[in-house]
Amino acid sequence: MNPVAIEGHLVLVLIQWMIIIAAAWAFGRLGKKFGQPLAVGEIAAGILLGPSALGLIWPADWPVLFPKETQTSMQLLGKLGLIFLLFQVGMEFDYSHLRSKSKTVTAVSVLGIIAPCLCGLAIAPWLHATFAPNTPRLGFELFLCIALSISALPIMGRILLEMKLERTAIGAMGISAAAIDDVIGWVLLGVATALVTSQFNLGHLLLQLVEISVLFLALQFFVGPWLRKLWRENVHDAHEKGMPNSFLAVLLIGLFASSLITHYLGIFVIFGAFLFGTCLHQEPTLVKAWRDRLSGLVLVALVPIFFTNTGLNTRIGSLSTPEAWLACALVLVAAVAGKLGGCYLGARLTGQPPREAGCIAALMNTRALMALIAINIGLDLGLLTPALFTMLVIMALLTTAMCGPLLRWWLPKDLRKLVPD
């Protein structure tokens, strides 16, 4: 690409970036007035900017504002934002509660997978026969179950950060159970993809789990302690203000290396970022220095790109019949009954009070980001029709929109004072 073409491409990216930041900021704040997390407003902004709304005005020329030649660049920026967000989420959480809450985390995560899968298997035969009879039934059922059972770890983390609940027992249990469910979800996603492509290899999957476990232990017992010691000796004890460039460079190298390792192990790079963040959460001054220096840039300029791109790729008009909307409602009911109900039951069976159990279940019912990734993979493999894809996208968005109101409703009185108005 010659310099003139690069300049022209950059101009288009900057225009789109400016529009996304402005729309995401406006709709994110509008959503907050209705008790919604910023992510819901940002996705809504993308839907309005995309073919489901603004595209109806310019159907012949669409996409006017977001041409195809810049889609790759915008997607790259959005995924970089997710890497930084997951790193911050990992650093922000206090896991000291988990020693006495491990039974709850296990029960919630297990029932949070099993119950939605059972609900998915119950509705899958009718959905397959009515909307996707020409797709492989087993593959379709697997991807439907994954979409219903997975939780959106980054969105959950962002909701907890916005509501100032990241260092509470509820936040720690929710984020830990979601992390377990997401790992299981990605393993199931890998199994489903392997089955569809006829390359299933159980030995490879078991090896992958062992390798991820080794990485986690290495970060927790070697890399994390070394970085925290380096911070205390060379930064904190020297009374330096904020995070110096030298330590930021070391931190970024470690972050990208961890992300690359998980990529080469067959897991998405964002999990490497999350694992790297968890090995640093015991150092509050380091967490604060990162937040003060980079958190605003990540949340305002980078993360909204991903959610807006999701809205740009959603076509609500593909649900053109009453039967399709009935199926969409059925998918939503199965998703909520399975995830919310299953996680609530798991928390109650392990001794959690009703309000705490409800809060954990509401958090686990949040799906947007992770479910959307799984749904897109299913579409790419030819297992989902456009109508089914749209149904699952709507399900992911509505279950995310439910989280804020349900969480505020169920919050115990001693935690309500932490939540900003």
C-alpha positions as CSV (number, residue, x, y, z in Angstrom):
1,M,0.0,0.0,0.0
2,N,1.5,3.3,-1.1
3,P,1.7,6.3,1.3
4,V,-1.3,8.1,-0.3
5,A,-3.5,5.0,0.0
6,I,-2.3,4.6,3.7
7,E,-3.3,8.2,4.4
8,G,-6.7,7.7,2.8
9,H,-7.3,4.6,4.8
10,L,-6.2,6.3,8.0
11,V,-8.6,9.2,7.3
12,L,-11.5,6.7,7.0
13,V,-10.5,4.9,10.2
14,L,-10.3,8.2,12.1
15,I,-13.7,9.4,10.9
16,Q,-15.3,6.0,11.9
17,W,-13.5,6.0,15.2
18,M,-14.7,9.5,16.0
19,I,-18.3,8.5,15.1
20,I,-18.1,5.3,17.2
21,I,-16.7,7.2,20.3
22,A,-19.4,9.9,20.0
23,A,-22.3,7.4,19.5
24,A,-21.1,5.0,22.1
25,W,-20.6,7.7,24.7
26,A,-24.1,9.2,24.0
27,F,-26.0,5.9,24.0
28,G,-23.9,4.5,26.8
29,R,-24.9,7.4,29.1
30,L,-28.5,7.1,27.9
31,G,-28.5,3.4,28.8
32,K,-27.1,4.2,32.3
33,K,-30.1,6.4,33.0
34,F,-32.2,3.2,32.6
35,G,-29.9,1.1,34.8
36,Q,-28.0,-0.5,31.9
37,P,-24.3,-1.1,31.6
38,L,-22.4,1.0,29.1
39,A,-21.9,-2.0,26.8
40,V,-25.6,-2.3,26.2
41,G,-25.8,1.3,25.0
42,E,-22.7,0.9,22.9
43,I,-24.2,-2.2,21.1
44,A,-27.5,-0.3,20.6
45,A,-25.5,2.5,19.0
46,G,-23.9,0.0,16.6
47,I,-27.4,-1.4,15.7
48,L,-28.6,2.1,14.9
49,L,-25.6,2.9,12.9
50,G,-25.8,-0.5,11.1
51,P,-28.1,-2.1,8.5
52,S,-31.0,-2.6,10.9
53,A,-31.6,1.2,11.3
54,L,-29.4,3.7,9.4
55,G,-28.9,1.2,6.6
56,L,-32.6,1.3,5.8
57,I,-32.2,5.0,4.8
58,W,-29.4,4.2,2.3
59,P,-30.0,0.6,1.3
60,A,-28.4,1.0,-2.1
61,D,-25.3,2.7,-0.9
62,W,-24.8,0.9,2.4
63,P,-22.4,0.9,4.2
64,V,-21.9,4.7,3.7
65,L,-20.2,5.4,7.0
66,F,-18.4,2.0,7.5
67,P,-17.0,0.8,4.2
68,K,-15.7,-2.8,3.9
69,E,-12.1,-1.7,3.3
70,T,-11.8,-0.5,6.9
71,Q,-13.6,-3.3,8.7
72,T,-10.4,-5.2,9.4
73,S,-8.7,-2.2,10.9
74,M,-11.7,-1.4,13.1
75,Q,-12.0,-5.0,14.3
76,L,-8.3,-5.1,15.2
77,L,-8.7,-1.9,17.3
78,G,-11.7,-3.4,19.0
79,K,-9.8,-6.7,19.9
80,L,-6.9,-4.7,21.2
81,G,-9.4,-3.0,23.5
82,L,-10.6,-6.4,24.7
83,I,-7.1,-7.5,25.5
84,F,-6.5,-4.4,27.7
85,L,-10.0,-4.7,29.3
86,L,-9.5,-8.4,30.2
87,F,-6.1,-7.6,31.7
88,Q,-7.7,-4.9,33.9
89,V,-10.6,-7.2,34.9
90,G,-8.1,-9.8,36.0
91,M,-6.2,-7.2,38.1
92,E,-9.2,-5.6,39.6
93,F,-10.7,-8.6,41.4
94,D,-10.1,-9.7,45.0
95,Y,-10.0,-13.5,45.2
96,S,-9.4,-13.8,48.9
97,H,-13.1,-14.6,49.3
98,L,-12.8,-17.8,47.3
99,R,-11.2,-19.9,50.0
100,S,-14.5,-20.0,51.8
101,K,-16.7,-19.8,48.7
102,S,-15.2,-22.5,46.5
103,K,-18.2,-24.8,46.8
104,T,-20.5,-22.0,45.5
105,V,-18.2,-21.2,42.6
106,T,-18.1,-24.9,41.6
107,A,-21.8,-25.5,41.9
108,V,-22.7,-22.3,40.1
109,S,-20.3,-22.9,37.2
110,V,-21.4,-26.6,36.8
111,L,-25.1,-25.9,36.9
112,G,-24.6,-22.8,34.8
113,I,-23.4,-25.2,32.0
114,I,-25.6,-28.2,32.5
115,A,-29.0,-26.4,32.9
116,P,-28.7,-24.2,29.8
117,C,-27.5,-27.1,27.7
118,L,-30.6,-29.2,28.7
119,C,-32.8,-26.3,27.8
120,G,-31.0,-25.9,24.5
121,L,-31.5,-29.6,23.7
122,A,-35.2,-29.3,24.5
123,I,-35.8,-26.6,21.9
124,A,-33.2,-27.6,19.3
125,P,-35.2,-30.2,17.4
126,W,-38.0,-27.7,16.5
127,L,-35.6,-24.9,15.8
128,H,-33.5,-27.1,13.5
129,A,-36.5,-28.6,11.6
130,T,-38.2,-25.1,11.2
131,F,-35.2,-22.8,10.5
132,A,-32.2,-24.9,9.6
133,P,-33.2,-28.3,8.2
134,N,-30.3,-28.4,5.8
135,T,-27.6,-28.0,8.5
136,P,-26.0,-30.8,10.4
137,R,-28.3,-31.4,13.4
138,L,-25.6,-32.5,15.9
139,G,-23.4,-29.5,15.1
140,F,-26.4,-27.1,15.3
141,E,-27.4,-28.5,18.7
142,L,-23.8,-28.2,20.0
143,F,-23.5,-24.5,19.0
144,L,-27.0,-23.7,20.4
145,C,-26.1,-25.2,23.7
146,I,-22.8,-23.3,23.8
147,A,-24.5,-20.0,23.0
148,L,-27.0,-20.6,25.8
149,S,-24.5,-21.7,28.4
150,I,-21.6,-19.4,28.0
151,S,-21.2,-16.2,30.1
152,A,-19.7,-12.9,29.0
153,L,-16.7,-12.5,31.4
154,P,-15.5,-9.1,30.1
155,I,-19.0,-7.6,30.2
156,M,-19.6,-9.0,33.7
157,G,-16.3,-7.5,34.8
158,R,-17.1,-4.2,33.3
159,I,-20.6,-4.2,35.0
160,L,-19.0,-4.9,38.4
161,L,-16.4,-2.2,37.9
162,E,-19.1,0.4,36.9
163,M,-21.1,-0.6,40.0
164,K,-18.1,-0.6,42.4
165,L,-18.7,-4.3,43.3
166,E,-15.4,-5.7,41.9
167,R,-13.9,-6.4,45.4
168,T,-17.0,-7.9,47.0
169,A,-17.6,-11.6,47.7
170,I,-20.5,-11.5,45.1
171,G,-18.2,-10.1,42.5
172,A,-15.4,-12.6,43.2
173,M,-17.7,-15.6,43.1
174,G,-19.5,-14.4,39.9
175,I,-16.3,-13.6,38.0
176,S,-14.6,-16.9,39.0
177,A,-17.7,-19.0,38.1
178,A,-17.9,-17.1,34.8
179,A,-14.2,-17.7,34.1
180,I,-14.7,-21.5,34.7
181,D,-17.8,-21.5,32.4
182,D,-16.0,-19.6,29.7
183,V,-13.0,-22.0,29.7
184,I,-15.5,-25.0,29.5
185,G,-17.4,-23.1,26.8
186,W,-14.3,-22.6,24.7
187,V,-13.3,-26.3,25.1
188,L,-16.8,-27.3,24.0
189,L,-16.5,-24.8,21.1
190,G,-13.3,-26.5,20.1
191,V,-14.9,-29.9,20.3
192,A,-17.9,-28.8,18.3
193,T,-15.7,-27.2,15.6
194,A,-13.6,-30.3,15.5
195,L,-16.6,-32.5,15.0
196,V,-18.0,-30.3,12.3
197,T,-14.7,-30.3,10.4
198,S,-14.1,-34.0,11.1
199,Q,-10.9,-33.4,12.8
200,F,-11.9,-34.4,16.4
201,N,-8.9,-35.4,18.5
202,L,-9.5,-36.0,22.2
203,G,-5.8,-36.3,23.0
204,H,-5.1,-32.9,21.7
205,L,-7.9,-31.3,23.8
206,L,-6.6,-33.0,27.0
207,L,-3.1,-31.8,26.2
208,Q,-4.5,-28.3,25.7
209,L,-6.1,-28.3,29.1
210,V,-2.8,-29.4,30.7
211,E,-0.9,-26.7,28.9
212,I,-3.3,-23.9,30.0
213,S,-3.0,-25.2,33.6
214,V,0.7,-25.0,33.4
215,L,0.6,-21.4,32.2
216,F,-1.8,-20.4,35.0
217,L,0.5,-22.0,37.6
218,A,3.6,-20.3,36.1
219,L,1.9,-16.9,36.2
220,Q,0.6,-17.3,39.7
221,F,3.8,-18.7,41.3
222,F,6.7,-17.3,39.2
223,V,5.8,-14.4,36.9
224,G,3.4,-12.6,39.2
225,P,5.5,-12.7,42.4
226,W,8.5,-11.5,40.4
227,L,6.6,-8.5,38.8
228,R,5.1,-7.5,42.2
229,K,8.5,-7.6,43.8
230,L,10.0,-5.5,41.0
231,W,7.2,-3.0,41.5
232,R,7.7,-2.7,45.2
233,E,11.4,-2.5,45.1
234,N,11.9,-0.1,42.1
235,V,8.7,1.9,41.9
236,H,6.6,1.9,45.1
237,D,9.5,2.1,47.5
238,A,11.1,4.8,45.5
239,H,7.9,6.9,46.0
240,E,7.5,7.5,42.2
241,K,4.2,8.9,41.2
242,G,2.2,6.8,38.9
243,M,3.6,4.1,36.6
244,P,6.9,4.9,35.0
245,N,7.5,4.1,31.3
246,S,10.1,1.5,32.1
247,F,7.7,-0.6,34.2
248,L,4.9,-0.1,31.7
249,A,7.1,-1.5,29.0
250,V,7.8,-4.6,31.1
251,L,4.1,-5.0,31.8
252,L,3.1,-4.7,28.2
253,I,5.7,-7.2,27.1
254,G,4.4,-9.7,29.7
255,L,0.7,-9.0,28.7
256,F,1.3,-9.6,25.0
257,A,3.5,-12.7,25.7
258,S,0.8,-14.2,27.8
259,S,-1.8,-13.5,25.2
260,L,0.4,-15.0,22.5
261,I,0.9,-18.1,24.5
262,T,-2.8,-18.8,24.9
263,H,-3.2,-18.1,21.2
264,Y,-0.6,-20.8,20.3
265,L,-2.3,-23.1,22.8
266,G,-5.5,-22.8,20.9
267,I,-7.4,-20.5,23.2
268,F,-8.3,-16.9,22.4
269,V,-5.7,-14.2,23.3
270,I,-8.1,-12.4,25.7
271,F,-7.8,-15.4,28.1
272,G,-4.0,-14.9,28.2
273,A,-4.6,-11.2,29.1
274,F,-7.1,-12.2,31.9
275,L,-4.7,-14.8,33.3
276,F,-1.8,-12.3,33.3
277,G,-4.0,-9.8,35.2
278,T,-4.9,-12.3,37.9
279,C,-1.3,-12.8,38.9
280,L,-1.0,-9.0,39.8
281,H,-4.2,-8.4,41.7
282,Q,-2.5,-8.7,45.1
283,E,-0.7,-5.4,44.5
284,P,-3.2,-2.6,44.9
285,T,-0.8,0.3,44.2
286,L,0.1,-1.4,40.8
287,V,-3.6,-1.8,40.0
288,K,-4.3,1.8,40.8
289,A,-1.3,3.0,38.7
290,W,-2.5,1.1,35.7
291,R,-6.1,2.4,36.2
292,D,-5.0,6.0,36.5
293,R,-2.8,5.9,33.4
294,L,-4.6,3.7,30.8
295,S,-8.1,2.7,32.0
296,G,-9.9,5.8,30.6
297,L,-8.3,5.3,27.1
298,V,-9.3,1.6,27.0
299,L,-12.9,2.1,28.1
300,V,-13.6,5.2,26.1
301,A,-11.6,4.8,22.9
302,L,-11.0,1.1,22.3
303,V,-13.7,-1.2,23.9
304,P,-16.7,0.6,22.3
305,I,-15.3,-0.3,18.9
306,F,-16.0,-4.0,19.5
307,F,-19.5,-3.5,20.7
308,T,-20.4,-1.1,17.9
309,N,-19.0,-3.5,15.3
310,T,-21.3,-6.1,16.8
311,G,-24.3,-3.9,16.2
312,L,-23.2,-3.1,12.7
313,N,-23.3,-6.8,11.8
314,T,-26.8,-7.4,13.2
315,R,-29.7,-7.5,10.8
316,I,-33.0,-7.5,12.8
317,G,-35.0,-7.5,9.6
318,S,-34.1,-11.1,9.0
319,L,-36.9,-12.0,11.5
320,S,-39.7,-11.4,9.0
321,T,-42.5,-13.8,10.2
322,P,-44.5,-14.2,13.5
323,E,-43.0,-17.8,13.7
324,A,-39.5,-16.4,13.7
325,W,-40.3,-14.0,16.5
326,L,-41.9,-16.8,18.4
327,A,-38.8,-18.8,18.0
328,C,-36.7,-15.8,19.2
329,A,-38.8,-15.6,22.3
330,L,-38.4,-19.3,22.9
331,V,-34.6,-19.0,22.7
332,L,-34.7,-16.1,25.2
333,V,-36.9,-18.1,27.7
334,A,-34.6,-21.2,27.4
335,A,-31.5,-19.0,27.9
336,V,-32.9,-17.3,31.0
337,A,-34.5,-20.4,32.6
338,G,-31.3,-22.4,32.1
339,K,-28.6,-19.9,33.1
340,L,-30.4,-17.7,35.6
341,G,-32.3,-20.6,37.1
342,G,-29.4,-23.0,37.1
343,C,-26.9,-20.6,38.7
344,Y,-29.4,-19.5,41.3
345,L,-30.0,-23.1,42.3
346,G,-26.3,-23.8,42.5
347,A,-25.8,-20.8,44.8
348,R,-28.7,-21.7,47.0
349,L,-27.7,-25.3,47.3
350,T,-24.3,-24.2,48.7
351,G,-25.8,-22.0,51.4
352,Q,-25.9,-18.6,49.8
353,P,-28.8,-16.3,50.9
354,P,-31.5,-15.6,48.4
355,R,-30.3,-12.1,47.5
356,E,-26.7,-13.1,47.1
357,A,-27.7,-16.1,45.0
358,G,-29.8,-13.8,42.8
359,C,-27.0,-11.4,42.3
360,I,-24.6,-14.2,41.2
361,A,-27.2,-15.7,38.9
362,A,-27.9,-12.3,37.3
363,L,-24.2,-11.8,36.6
364,M,-23.9,-15.3,35.1
365,N,-26.8,-14.7,32.9
366,T,-24.8,-12.0,31.1
367,R,-23.7,-13.3,27.7
368,A,-23.1,-10.5,25.1
369,L,-19.4,-10.7,24.2
370,M,-18.6,-14.4,24.6
371,A,-21.9,-15.7,23.2
372,L,-21.5,-13.4,20.2
373,I,-18.1,-14.8,19.4
374,A,-19.5,-18.4,19.6
375,I,-22.5,-17.4,17.5
376,N,-20.2,-15.9,14.7
377,I,-18.2,-19.1,14.6
378,G,-21.4,-21.2,14.2
379,L,-22.4,-18.9,11.3
380,D,-19.0,-19.2,9.6
381,L,-19.3,-23.0,9.8
382,G,-22.7,-22.9,8.1
383,L,-24.5,-24.2,11.2
384,L,-26.7,-21.1,11.7
385,T,-29.0,-19.4,9.2
386,P,-29.2,-15.6,9.2
387,A,-32.5,-15.8,11.1
388,L,-31.1,-18.1,13.8
389,F,-28.0,-15.9,14.0
390,T,-30.2,-12.8,14.7
391,M,-32.3,-14.7,17.3
392,L,-29.2,-15.6,19.2
393,V,-27.7,-12.1,19.0
394,I,-31.0,-10.7,20.4
395,M,-30.8,-13.3,23.2
396,A,-27.3,-12.3,24.0
397,L,-28.1,-8.6,24.1
398,L,-31.3,-8.9,26.2
399,T,-29.7,-11.2,28.8
400,T,-27.0,-8.6,29.1
401,A,-29.6,-5.8,29.5
402,M,-31.3,-7.8,32.2
403,C,-28.2,-7.9,34.4
404,G,-28.2,-4.3,35.7
405,P,-31.8,-4.1,36.8
406,L,-31.8,-7.6,38.3
407,L,-28.5,-6.9,40.1
408,R,-29.8,-3.7,41.6
409,W,-33.0,-5.4,42.7
410,W,-31.3,-8.3,44.4
411,L,-28.4,-6.4,46.0
412,P,-28.2,-6.8,49.8
413,K,-28.7,-3.5,51.7
414,D,-25.0,-3.3,52.8
415,L,-23.8,-3.3,49.2
416,R,-26.3,-0.9,47.7
417,K,-24.4,2.1,49.2
418,L,-21.4,1.1,47.0
419,V,-23.4,1.4,43.8
420,P,-23.2,4.9,42.1
421,D,-26.6,6.5,41.4
